[in-house]
Amino acid sequence: MENDSIENPTKVNKYAAACAIVASMISIIFGYDTGVMSGAMIFVKKEFHINDHKTEVLAGILNLCALIGSLCAGRTSDIIGRRNTIVIASVIFLLGSVIMGYGPNYPVLLFGRCVAGVGVGFALMIAPVYSAEISSPKSRGFLTSLPEIGISTGILLGYLSNYIFSRLPLHLGWRIMLGIAAIPSLLLAVGILKMPETPRWLVMKGRLGEAKKILYKVSNTPEEAEIRFRDIKEAMGIDVNCDEDVVQIHESKQSHGVWKELLLRPTPALRWILIAGVGIHFFEHATGIEAVILYSHKIFAKAGVHDTRKQILATVGVGLTKFTAIVISTFLVDKVGRRKLLLFSVIGMICTLAGLGTFLTLAEHSGGKLIWALVLSIITTYAYVGFFNVGLAPVTWVYSAEIYPLRYRALGNGIGVAANRLMNATVSMTFLTMSNAITIGGTFFLFCAVSVVALLFVIFFCPETKGRSLEEMESIFTRRKHVEDTIK
């Protein structure tokens, strides 16, 4: 267990913070690719004359292809390391951005979006894992939230890019919007090579000497570094008094056979961890946030905002709200705790989704003549985004990156990200169809109902993990016997 009596236990190590910030740049690129499509698809639709179904496919294919990336990233990061996996993600983003920026027709654009999607899968799996493994328990929530701040920053930049480049000629504007992401992708691929590998991965490979040196850099005191080093060695079944630089790690302690152990023969505690980790990822997007992020211009049009540039400008407000809420949550997650933030967030989402469904229904039936319904639709949209991003958005990534034992962390987080992307793709590729079938207001009532189920899930399956070391997580999920029994 990490010692709370260590000097300045809550101080964030500057080197660890720098590492987490650089790793989070991959999330900025992903966020940009997500946000920029919201406005770019307006102009793509005009140039290529595509229908709503093709628009949904273009929007959602990124997340569908991310399934491939997230499932490959876990095993890849166990083999080549967390840092090198970020390099791979950056290169894939670079290729996808270049192809999308070229985009002479719809099929090529779709292919570029799919390539970028594979990079998304890699990025979403590896950035939180890297940040969690480089940080101490007292700052882990803050540092592991940085990738989510990166996503929000990227989405906001994507919205601003939509607004700035919307005045350019039709054939040029959206191509610049999509292609410009290649520049930061290249910079990150080079920059991440200056950062260290995570000490936990190095220990998993038996490279104790390297791991110890890095722990001294990312810890506030030598005492803290020694305690963290001891805990990691103990978790890997290495003698805590071992002072060799390189040791042989038995295959059973590495990542061999983890698929079978995690999915087919999990212990009760590991089963609970898997349900919590995958479930929280499922509900993050099953509650409808991607509908707002990708189709906010459609929502505002239904509410009564008909000018394209005004729709895009109102969408910038979504990005600002998301960014502000994420920044606030970053400072709360280690103080308030994961569970309390989740409960507050989901309860707020239930209320705002109910309001949004009501006001959009009234606005749509009035043909946009009820100004108060239009205003309240916009306000509740922003409020929903705020509640989502103050809790469920950042905590999902912090929680899933920290709860798995080291041996299962990359794979478990990869499975969670796959569930996350699957739900994201489902919402992205069905929102317009659902809105036409049950009205846009009815769609948000559906998301409200899912949020109620999400609240019950948090209450029964998500114990508090604030301030606990990564090596303690399995013991947390062996408590509350009555909850464990419900998932056998």
C-alpha positions as CSV (number, residue, x, y, z in Angstrom):
1,M,0.0,0.0,0.0
2,E,1.3,3.4,-0.8
3,N,2.2,5.5,2.3
4,D,0.1,8.6,2.9
5,S,2.7,10.0,5.2
6,I,5.2,10.7,2.4
7,E,6.1,14.4,2.2
8,N,3.8,16.3,-0.1
9,P,1.7,13.3,-1.0
10,T,-0.8,15.3,-3.1
11,K,1.9,17.2,-5.0
12,V,1.9,16.4,-8.7
13,N,5.3,15.5,-10.0
14,K,6.3,17.8,-12.8
15,Y,8.0,15.1,-14.9
16,A,5.1,12.8,-14.6
17,A,2.7,15.6,-15.5
18,A,4.9,16.4,-18.6
19,C,4.8,12.8,-19.7
20,A,1.0,12.6,-19.2
21,I,0.5,15.9,-21.1
22,V,2.5,14.7,-24.1
23,A,0.6,11.4,-24.1
24,S,-2.6,13.3,-24.0
25,M,-1.8,15.1,-27.3
26,I,-3.0,11.9,-29.1
27,S,-6.4,12.6,-27.5
28,I,-6.4,16.2,-28.8
29,I,-6.0,14.8,-32.3
30,F,-8.8,12.3,-31.8
31,G,-11.0,15.0,-30.3
32,Y,-10.3,17.2,-33.3
33,D,-11.2,14.5,-35.8
34,T,-14.5,14.0,-33.9
35,G,-15.5,17.6,-33.5
36,V,-14.5,18.8,-37.0
37,M,-16.7,16.2,-38.7
38,S,-19.8,17.9,-37.1
39,G,-19.4,20.9,-39.4
40,A,-17.4,19.3,-42.2
41,M,-20.2,16.9,-42.9
42,I,-22.5,19.8,-43.8
43,F,-20.1,20.8,-46.7
44,V,-19.3,17.2,-47.6
45,K,-23.0,16.5,-48.0
46,K,-23.3,19.5,-50.3
47,E,-20.3,18.6,-52.5
48,F,-21.0,14.9,-52.9
49,H,-24.8,15.1,-52.7
50,I,-25.0,12.2,-50.1
51,N,-28.2,11.3,-48.2
52,D,-28.7,11.0,-44.4
53,H,-27.7,7.3,-44.4
54,K,-24.3,8.0,-46.0
55,T,-23.8,10.9,-43.7
56,E,-24.4,8.6,-40.7
57,V,-22.0,6.1,-42.0
58,L,-19.3,8.8,-42.6
59,A,-19.8,10.0,-39.0
60,G,-19.9,6.6,-37.4
61,I,-17.2,4.7,-39.4
62,L,-14.5,6.3,-37.3
63,N,-15.7,4.6,-34.2
64,L,-16.6,1.4,-35.9
65,C,-13.0,1.0,-37.1
66,A,-11.8,2.1,-33.7
67,L,-13.0,-1.4,-32.6
68,I,-10.1,-2.9,-34.5
69,G,-7.6,-0.5,-33.1
70,S,-8.7,-0.9,-29.5
71,L,-8.6,-4.7,-29.6
72,C,-5.2,-4.7,-31.3
73,A,-3.7,-2.0,-29.0
74,G,-3.9,-4.0,-25.8
75,R,-1.8,-6.9,-27.1
76,T,0.5,-4.5,-29.0
77,S,1.2,-2.4,-26.0
78,D,2.0,-5.4,-23.9
79,I,4.6,-6.5,-26.6
80,I,6.2,-3.3,-27.7
81,G,5.4,-1.0,-24.8
82,R,3.0,1.8,-24.0
83,R,5.2,4.6,-25.5
84,N,5.8,2.8,-28.9
85,T,2.0,2.1,-29.1
86,I,1.4,5.9,-29.0
87,V,3.8,6.3,-31.9
88,I,1.9,3.8,-33.9
89,A,-1.4,5.6,-33.1
90,S,0.2,8.9,-34.3
91,V,1.4,7.5,-37.6
92,I,-2.1,5.9,-38.3
93,F,-3.7,9.3,-37.5
94,L,-1.3,11.0,-39.9
95,L,-2.2,8.6,-42.7
96,G,-5.9,9.0,-42.1
97,S,-5.7,12.8,-42.0
98,V,-3.8,12.9,-45.3
99,I,-6.3,10.6,-47.0
100,M,-9.3,12.6,-45.7
101,G,-7.7,15.9,-46.7
102,Y,-7.2,14.6,-50.3
103,G,-10.7,13.0,-50.4
104,P,-11.6,13.3,-54.2
105,N,-14.8,11.3,-53.6
106,Y,-17.0,9.8,-51.0
107,P,-15.4,6.3,-51.0
108,V,-11.8,7.7,-50.5
109,L,-13.0,10.0,-47.8
110,L,-14.7,7.1,-46.1
111,F,-11.5,5.0,-46.3
112,G,-9.5,7.9,-44.7
113,R,-12.0,8.2,-41.9
114,C,-11.7,4.4,-41.3
115,V,-7.9,4.5,-41.2
116,A,-8.1,7.4,-38.7
117,G,-10.6,5.3,-36.7
118,V,-8.0,2.5,-36.2
119,G,-5.8,5.2,-34.8
120,V,-8.6,6.3,-32.5
121,G,-8.8,2.8,-31.1
122,F,-5.1,2.7,-30.3
123,A,-5.2,6.3,-28.8
124,L,-8.2,5.7,-26.5
125,M,-6.7,2.6,-25.1
126,I,-3.2,3.7,-24.6
127,A,-3.3,7.3,-23.4
128,P,-5.2,6.6,-20.1
129,V,-3.1,3.5,-19.5
130,Y,0.2,5.4,-20.0
131,S,-1.0,8.2,-17.7
132,A,-2.2,5.8,-15.0
133,E,1.0,3.8,-15.0
134,I,3.3,6.8,-14.8
135,S,1.5,8.6,-12.0
136,S,1.2,8.1,-8.2
137,P,-2.2,7.2,-6.5
138,K,-2.6,10.7,-5.2
139,S,-2.3,12.4,-8.6
140,R,-3.6,9.5,-10.8
141,G,-7.1,10.9,-11.1
142,F,-5.8,14.2,-12.2
143,L,-3.2,12.9,-14.7
144,T,-5.4,10.2,-16.1
145,S,-8.1,12.9,-16.7
146,L,-5.7,14.7,-19.0
147,P,-6.5,12.6,-22.1
148,E,-10.2,13.5,-21.6
149,I,-9.2,17.2,-21.4
150,G,-7.3,16.5,-24.6
151,I,-10.4,15.1,-26.3
152,S,-12.4,18.2,-25.2
153,T,-9.7,20.5,-26.4
154,G,-9.6,18.8,-29.7
155,I,-13.4,18.8,-30.1
156,L,-13.4,22.6,-29.4
157,L,-10.6,23.2,-31.9
158,G,-12.6,21.1,-34.4
159,Y,-15.7,23.3,-33.9
160,L,-13.6,26.5,-34.2
161,S,-12.0,25.1,-37.4
162,N,-15.5,24.5,-38.8
163,Y,-16.3,28.2,-38.2
164,I,-13.0,29.6,-39.4
165,F,-12.8,27.6,-42.7
166,S,-16.5,27.6,-43.5
167,R,-16.0,30.8,-45.5
168,L,-13.6,29.1,-47.9
169,P,-14.8,27.7,-51.2
170,L,-16.8,24.5,-50.8
171,H,-14.2,22.2,-52.4
172,L,-11.4,23.6,-50.2
173,G,-12.8,24.4,-46.8
174,W,-13.7,20.9,-45.5
175,R,-10.5,19.4,-46.9
176,I,-8.4,21.8,-44.9
177,M,-10.6,21.1,-41.8
178,L,-9.9,17.3,-42.1
179,G,-6.3,17.3,-43.4
180,I,-4.8,19.8,-41.0
181,A,-4.7,17.1,-38.2
182,A,-1.7,15.5,-40.0
183,I,0.6,18.2,-38.6
184,P,0.1,17.5,-34.8
185,S,0.1,13.8,-35.6
186,L,3.7,14.0,-37.0
187,L,4.9,16.2,-34.1
188,L,3.5,13.7,-31.6
189,A,5.1,10.7,-33.3
190,V,8.5,12.4,-32.8
191,G,7.9,14.0,-29.4
192,I,6.7,10.9,-27.6
193,L,10.1,9.3,-28.3
194,K,11.5,11.8,-25.8
195,M,9.3,10.4,-23.1
196,P,10.1,7.3,-20.9
197,E,8.4,3.9,-21.0
198,T,6.1,3.2,-18.0
199,P,7.8,1.6,-15.0
200,R,5.0,-1.0,-14.7
201,W,5.5,-2.3,-18.2
202,L,9.3,-2.4,-17.7
203,V,8.8,-4.5,-14.5
204,M,6.4,-6.8,-16.4
205,K,9.3,-7.4,-18.8
206,G,11.8,-7.9,-16.0
207,R,13.7,-4.6,-16.7
208,L,13.9,-3.6,-13.0
209,G,16.9,-1.3,-13.3
210,E,15.2,0.9,-15.9
211,A,11.9,0.9,-14.1
212,K,13.5,2.1,-10.8
213,K,15.3,5.0,-12.6
214,I,12.0,6.2,-14.1
215,L,10.1,5.8,-10.8
216,Y,12.7,8.1,-9.2
217,K,11.9,10.7,-11.9
218,V,8.1,10.5,-11.6
219,S,7.9,10.3,-7.8
220,N,8.1,13.3,-5.4
221,T,10.6,11.6,-3.0
222,P,13.0,8.7,-3.1
223,E,10.8,7.1,-0.3
224,E,7.8,7.3,-2.5
225,A,9.7,5.8,-5.5
226,E,10.9,2.9,-3.3
227,I,7.4,2.1,-2.0
228,R,5.9,2.2,-5.6
229,F,8.8,0.0,-6.8
230,R,8.2,-2.5,-4.0
231,D,4.4,-2.6,-4.7
232,I,4.9,-3.2,-8.4
233,K,7.4,-6.0,-7.8
234,E,5.1,-7.6,-5.3
235,A,2.2,-7.5,-7.8
236,M,4.4,-9.2,-10.4
237,G,5.5,-11.9,-8.0
238,I,9.1,-10.7,-7.7
239,D,10.9,-10.7,-4.4
240,V,10.6,-7.2,-3.0
241,N,14.2,-7.4,-1.9
242,C,15.5,-8.2,-5.4
243,D,18.0,-5.6,-6.5
244,E,19.0,-7.1,-9.9
245,D,18.7,-4.8,-12.9
246,V,17.2,-7.6,-15.1
247,V,15.2,-10.6,-14.0
248,Q,13.5,-13.4,-15.9
249,I,9.7,-13.1,-15.6
250,H,7.7,-16.3,-15.9
251,E,5.2,-16.4,-18.8
252,S,2.3,-16.7,-16.3
253,K,3.1,-13.3,-14.9
254,Q,3.2,-11.6,-18.3
255,S,0.4,-11.2,-20.8
256,H,0.3,-14.8,-22.1
257,G,-3.1,-16.5,-21.7
258,V,-4.9,-13.4,-20.4
259,W,-7.8,-13.7,-22.8
260,K,-8.7,-17.0,-21.4
261,E,-8.2,-16.0,-17.8
262,L,-10.1,-12.7,-18.2
263,L,-13.0,-13.8,-20.3
264,L,-13.4,-17.6,-19.6
265,R,-12.0,-18.3,-16.1
266,P,-12.1,-15.0,-14.2
267,T,-12.0,-15.0,-10.4
268,P,-15.1,-13.4,-8.8
269,A,-13.1,-10.2,-8.2
270,L,-11.8,-10.1,-11.7
271,R,-15.3,-10.7,-13.1
272,W,-16.6,-7.8,-11.1
273,I,-13.8,-5.6,-12.4
274,L,-14.5,-6.6,-16.0
275,I,-18.2,-5.8,-15.6
276,A,-17.4,-2.5,-14.0
277,G,-14.8,-1.6,-16.6
278,V,-16.8,-2.6,-19.7
279,G,-20.1,-1.4,-18.3
280,I,-18.9,2.1,-17.6
281,H,-17.6,2.4,-21.1
282,F,-20.9,1.1,-22.5
283,F,-22.9,3.7,-20.6
284,E,-20.6,6.6,-21.5
285,H,-21.9,6.6,-25.0
286,A,-25.2,4.7,-24.7
287,T,-26.5,7.8,-22.9
288,G,-26.3,9.8,-26.2
289,I,-23.4,12.2,-25.9
290,E,-22.2,11.5,-29.5
291,A,-25.6,12.6,-30.9
292,V,-24.9,16.1,-29.5
293,I,-21.2,16.2,-30.4
294,L,-21.7,15.1,-34.0
295,Y,-25.2,16.4,-34.8
296,S,-25.6,19.5,-32.6
297,H,-26.1,21.5,-35.8
298,K,-29.1,19.2,-36.5
299,I,-30.4,19.6,-33.0
300,F,-30.2,23.4,-33.2
301,A,-31.9,23.4,-36.6
302,K,-34.8,21.4,-35.2
303,A,-35.0,23.9,-32.3
304,G,-35.3,26.7,-34.8
305,V,-31.8,27.9,-35.7
306,H,-31.8,27.7,-39.6
307,D,-28.7,29.7,-40.6
308,T,-25.7,27.4,-41.2
309,R,-23.0,29.6,-39.7
310,K,-25.2,30.3,-36.6
311,Q,-25.6,26.6,-36.2
312,I,-21.9,26.1,-36.3
313,L,-21.4,29.0,-33.9
314,A,-23.9,27.5,-31.4
315,T,-22.0,24.3,-31.8
316,V,-18.8,26.1,-30.6
317,G,-20.8,26.7,-27.4
318,V,-21.1,22.9,-27.0
319,G,-17.3,22.7,-27.2
320,L,-16.7,25.4,-24.7
321,T,-19.1,23.9,-22.3
322,K,-17.5,20.5,-22.6
323,F,-14.0,21.9,-22.2
324,T,-14.9,23.9,-19.1
325,A,-16.7,21.0,-17.4
326,I,-13.7,18.7,-18.1
327,V,-11.2,21.1,-16.6
328,I,-13.4,21.5,-13.4
329,S,-13.7,17.7,-13.1
330,T,-9.9,17.3,-13.3
331,F,-9.5,19.1,-10.1
332,L,-12.3,17.3,-8.4
333,V,-11.7,13.7,-9.3
334,D,-8.9,13.1,-6.7
335,K,-10.7,15.2,-4.1
336,V,-14.3,14.3,-4.4
337,G,-13.8,10.8,-5.6
338,R,-14.8,8.8,-8.7
339,R,-18.1,7.4,-7.4
340,K,-19.6,10.7,-6.2
341,L,-18.7,12.5,-9.4
342,L,-20.4,9.7,-11.4
343,L,-23.6,9.9,-9.3
344,F,-23.8,13.7,-9.6
345,S,-23.1,13.5,-13.3
346,V,-25.6,10.8,-14.2
347,I,-28.4,12.4,-12.1
348,G,-27.8,15.7,-13.9
349,M,-27.9,14.0,-17.2
350,I,-31.2,12.3,-16.5
351,C,-32.8,15.7,-15.6
352,T,-31.3,17.6,-18.6
353,L,-32.1,14.8,-21.1
354,A,-35.7,14.8,-20.0
355,G,-35.8,18.6,-20.4
356,L,-34.1,18.5,-23.8
357,G,-36.6,15.9,-25.1
358,T,-39.5,18.0,-23.9
359,F,-38.3,21.4,-25.3
360,L,-37.2,19.9,-28.6
361,T,-40.7,18.3,-29.0
362,L,-42.4,21.6,-28.3
363,A,-40.0,23.5,-30.6
364,E,-40.5,21.1,-33.4
365,H,-44.3,21.0,-33.2
366,S,-44.4,24.8,-33.2
367,G,-42.2,25.0,-36.3
368,G,-39.6,27.0,-34.5
369,K,-42.1,29.8,-33.5
370,L,-41.7,29.3,-29.7
371,I,-38.6,31.3,-29.0
372,W,-38.6,30.2,-25.4
373,A,-38.6,26.6,-26.4
374,L,-35.6,27.3,-28.8
375,V,-33.7,29.0,-26.0
376,L,-34.4,26.3,-23.4
377,S,-33.4,23.6,-26.0
378,I,-30.0,25.3,-26.4
379,I,-29.6,25.7,-22.6
380,T,-30.5,22.1,-21.8
381,T,-28.2,20.9,-24.5
382,Y,-25.3,22.8,-22.9
383,A,-26.4,21.7,-19.4
384,Y,-26.4,18.0,-20.6
385,V,-23.0,18.4,-22.0
386,G,-21.8,20.0,-18.8
387,F,-23.2,17.3,-16.5
388,F,-21.8,14.6,-18.8
389,N,-18.3,16.1,-18.9
390,V,-18.0,16.9,-15.2
391,G,-18.3,13.2,-14.2
392,L,-19.1,10.3,-16.6
393,A,-16.7,11.4,-19.4
394,P,-13.5,11.8,-17.4
395,V,-14.2,9.2,-14.7
396,T,-14.8,6.5,-17.3
397,W,-11.3,6.7,-18.5
398,V,-9.7,7.1,-15.1
399,Y,-11.7,4.2,-13.6
400,S,-11.1,1.7,-16.4
401,A,-7.4,2.5,-16.6
402,E,-6.9,1.9,-12.9
403,I,-9.1,-1.0,-11.8
404,Y,-7.4,-3.9,-13.7
405,P,-4.5,-5.8,-12.2
406,L,-1.3,-5.1,-14.2
407,R,-1.4,-8.5,-16.0
408,Y,-4.9,-7.7,-17.4
409,R,-4.8,-3.9,-17.7
410,A,-4.0,-3.4,-21.4
411,L,-6.4,-6.2,-22.5
412,G,-9.2,-5.2,-20.1
413,N,-8.9,-1.6,-21.0
414,G,-8.9,-2.5,-24.7
415,I,-12.1,-4.5,-24.3
416,G,-13.7,-1.5,-22.6
417,V,-12.6,0.9,-25.3
418,A,-14.1,-1.6,-27.9
419,A,-17.4,-1.5,-26.1
420,N,-17.1,2.3,-25.9
421,R,-16.5,2.7,-29.6
422,L,-19.2,0.2,-30.5
423,M,-21.8,2.2,-28.6
424,N,-20.4,5.4,-30.0
425,A,-20.7,4.0,-33.6
426,T,-24.2,2.8,-32.9
427,V,-25.4,6.2,-31.7
428,S,-23.5,8.0,-34.5
429,M,-24.8,5.8,-37.3
430,T,-28.5,5.6,-36.1
431,F,-29.2,9.0,-34.6
432,L,-30.7,10.6,-37.8
433,T,-32.7,7.4,-38.5
434,M,-34.0,7.2,-35.0
435,S,-34.9,10.9,-35.0
436,N,-36.9,10.4,-38.2
437,A,-38.6,7.4,-36.7
438,I,-39.5,8.5,-33.2
439,T,-38.8,12.3,-33.5
440,I,-35.7,14.0,-32.2
441,G,-37.4,14.6,-28.8
442,G,-38.3,11.0,-28.5
443,T,-34.7,10.0,-29.2
444,F,-33.5,12.1,-26.2
445,F,-36.2,10.6,-24.0
446,L,-34.7,7.2,-25.0
447,F,-31.3,8.4,-23.9
448,C,-32.8,9.6,-20.7
449,A,-34.2,6.1,-19.9
450,V,-30.7,4.6,-20.6
451,S,-29.3,7.1,-18.2
452,V,-31.6,5.8,-15.4
453,V,-30.2,2.4,-16.0
454,A,-26.7,3.9,-15.9
455,L,-27.4,5.4,-12.5
456,L,-28.4,1.9,-11.1
457,F,-25.2,0.5,-12.6
458,V,-23.0,3.0,-10.9
459,I,-24.8,2.5,-7.5
460,F,-24.3,-1.3,-7.6
461,F,-21.2,-2.0,-9.6
462,C,-18.7,0.9,-9.1
463,P,-17.0,1.1,-5.7
464,E,-14.7,4.1,-4.8
465,T,-11.1,3.8,-5.9
466,K,-9.8,7.3,-4.9
467,G,-6.3,7.3,-3.4
468,R,-5.7,3.6,-3.7
469,S,-2.6,2.2,-5.4
470,L,-3.1,0.2,-8.7
471,E,-1.8,-2.9,-6.9
472,E,-4.7,-2.6,-4.3
473,M,-7.6,-2.6,-6.8
474,E,-8.3,-6.3,-6.8
475,S,-8.8,-6.3,-3.1
476,I,-11.3,-3.4,-3.4
477,F,-13.4,-5.6,-5.8
478,T,-13.5,-8.5,-3.3
479,R,-15.4,-6.5,-0.8
480,R,-19.2,-5.9,-0.5
481,K,-19.9,-9.6,-0.8
482,H,-23.6,-9.0,-1.6
483,V,-22.6,-7.1,-4.7
484,E,-20.1,-9.7,-5.8
485,D,-22.7,-12.4,-5.4
486,T,-25.0,-10.6,-7.9
487,I,-22.5,-10.9,-10.7
488,K,-21.5,-14.5,-10.3
